[in-house]
Amino acid sequence: MTAKRIVRVVTLIAIIAMMLLLLAGCGFVADGPVGWVYTDTTMPVSMGTAQNGTKAGRGCIHSFFGAISIGNGSIETAMKDGGIKSVYTINKENLSIFGTYTRQCTLVSGE
C-alpha cells in the first residue's frame, strides 16, 4: 500500500467516525422513553383548576438534525393558541424520527 493510499483510507475513516459521532447526538427529546428510530409519546405534566377541557391549544418547538431549533413551546403560547383562560390539563408530546427531526409540544386543555 502506498503512502498516498494510506492517507486516503485514514481520512475516509476519520470522516466516517466524525459523521457517526455527530449523528449520534442529533436531536432526541429528553422526556420519557426514547426510541432511537422513532418516538411518539404524550406525557402528563400538570392539572389546573378548570372544571373541564372543552378547548385545546398547543405550542411546539422543532429541531432539525440537532443543529437548528425553532418555535415556542410555552404554556402561554398553547393557551393563546386554544383561546384558553383557565387550565384543565397540561401534557407534553414528543416526536422524533431518527433524531434528524424532533418536535416537542406543550398541550393545554381548559376553558
ABEGO torsion letter per residue (X at the ends): XBAAAAAAAAAAAAAAAAAAAAAAABBBBABEBBBAABBBBBBBABBBABABBABBBBBBBBBBGGABBBEBABAAAAAAAAGBABBABBBBBBBBBGGABBBBBBBBBEX
